[in-house]
Amino acid sequence: MKTIRLMTITILVFFFGISLSMAGYGYHHKEGLMRSWDMRVVDTNQDNQLTFEEYSAEQIEHLRTGFDMIDTDQNGVISEDEWNALLKVHGVENPS
């Protein structure tokens, strides 16, 4: 159980890092993960302020999509077998 929890945290940190780098990539006039650089589009409740929830909603959606792709049995947990399948698909040697 401890291994699964550690793997889950590692995956979430990995995908969060990717989402931040993709958002930064969009800074140079490319979309990246941001739907728009117009604050009015991201400000879903139109109060002229962004909460973390509004700002991060699309990144969280991308993270969830990535997590769900790895979690092939859709039980909300990425097993060691699912993680190893991901590594194999991407040609990454298992570090253990």
N, C-alpha and C positions, 0 to 999 in steps of 0.2 A: 504494500500500500504506500509506503514511504517513497519507493521508486516511482510509482505512478504519479504521486503528487509532485515530486521533483521534476519529472518529465513534463507534466502539465504546466508548471510554472515556467520552466525553460522555454517551452513552446510559446507561451503567451508573451514572454519577454522578447523572444525572437521576432514574433509577428508584430509586436508593438514597435520594436526598433525599425522593422521594415516600413511600417506605416509612417513613422516619423521621417525616415529618409525619403520615402516617396512624396510626402507632403512637401519636404524641402526641395525635392526635384522639381515640383510644380511651381516653385517660387520664380523660376526664370522663364515665365510666360508659357509654361506648359501646364496642363491640368493636374497631373499627378493624381493624388487621391481626393483632392478637393473638387467638389462639383463646380465651384465658382470662387473667384477671389472677391466677388462683390458681397460685402457683409450682409446686405439685405437678403441675399439668397440663403446664406447660412443661418441667419437670425430667424429661426422658424416661428417664434412668437411675435416677431416684429416690434420688440421693445427697444431697439437700437442698442442692445447690449448682447454680448455672447456669453453664455454659460459654458462650462466645460462640456456639459451634456450636448448642447447644440453643436459646439465646435467639433467634438469627437464622434458624433453619431455615425458619420460615414466611415471613419476609420474603424470604429467598432464593428460596423456591418461587414467591412472587408476582413477584419480579424475573425469574425464568426464564420464567414464563408470559408476562409482558409482552414480554420479548426474543423469545421464540419466535413471538409474534403478529406482530411486526415483521419477523422473519426468515422471510419467506414461502416461500423455497425450502429452508429448514431446513438450510443448510450451515454454521451456526454463526457466520456473519458477516452483519452488516447492511450491505448495499450502499447506494450513494448513491441508486439507484432505489428501494429499499425504504424508505429514510429519507424521500425526497421523497414517496412514496405516503402515508406516515404523516402528514407535514405537510399534504398535500392533504386527507386524510380529516378532519383536525381544523381545517381552515380556516386554517392557519398559512402565512404567506407565507415562501417560501424565502429565508433571509438572504443567500445567496451571489449 
